[in-house]
Amino acid sequence: MATPKFAEIKQFILTKVESGEWQQHSRVPSENQLAELFDCSRMTARRALTELTESGVLERSQGLGTFVAGLKSQSSMMAIRNIADEIKDRGHGYSVKQLALTQTQATAQIAIALGLEEGSEVFYSVLVHCEQGTPLQLEERFVNPQLVPDYLAQDFSLQTPHEYLSFVAPLTEARHTIEAVVADDIQRERLQITQSEPCLQILRRTWSRQGVVSFARLLHPGSRFRLGGHLTFNR
């Protein structure tokens, strides 16, 4: 089966960026130039540029053109996406280290977050998600065992907790808090960062129709991660 033209264009751009031929903030060819180069329509070229922009590889400036984005990985603050997909969409390699998958007792904070009694048994996992072999996100997650009884039986080297939970307890609602924090010694070791490295922390609660499914603490090194979003308003 022939590769779609827009996919060819995306791979062409990703190869240029990954090889270092196109450095960050370099202007990339316009829609017209790409359409001529790949013998396709402007709409096809626009789709490739749009998808790479949405995944954080490129950034577009009205009236100026499209440029290679900065090196920090970007995630949307308006949508909850699977981190493995985000990394792969940037054309980068994804890997994960599973550090813990066990059962523990809920502290007051965790009990409130999950809507359970303090001291209740909850499931607990710790993973480090890596991009190109470099830690990008430290995920610490507490899961309601009443709603996801088979959580501890999963292999999260094959699928992320987000993928699994979205399948067994489809997401209906989410709330998150974002703040700058200083990582502790254990977190710094897991993220392979120095003591002076600032971090961005996202606290996220997710619901299914049956109730609160999980509470996650997502920690990102400030030098490797940024949040962004694009909103369109109807007039």
ABEGO torsion letter per residue (X at the ends): XBBBAAAAAAAAAAAAAAAGABBBGBBBBBAAAAAAAAGBBAAAAAAAAAAAAAAGABBBBBGAEBBBBBABBBBBAABBBBAAAAAAAAGBBBBBBBABBBBBBBBAAAAAAAGBBBGBBBBBBBBBBBBGGBBABBBBBBBBAAABAAAAABBAAABBAAAAAAAABBBABBBBBBBBBBBBAAAAAAAGBBAABBBBBBBBBBBBAAEBABBBBBBBBAAABBBBBBBBBBX
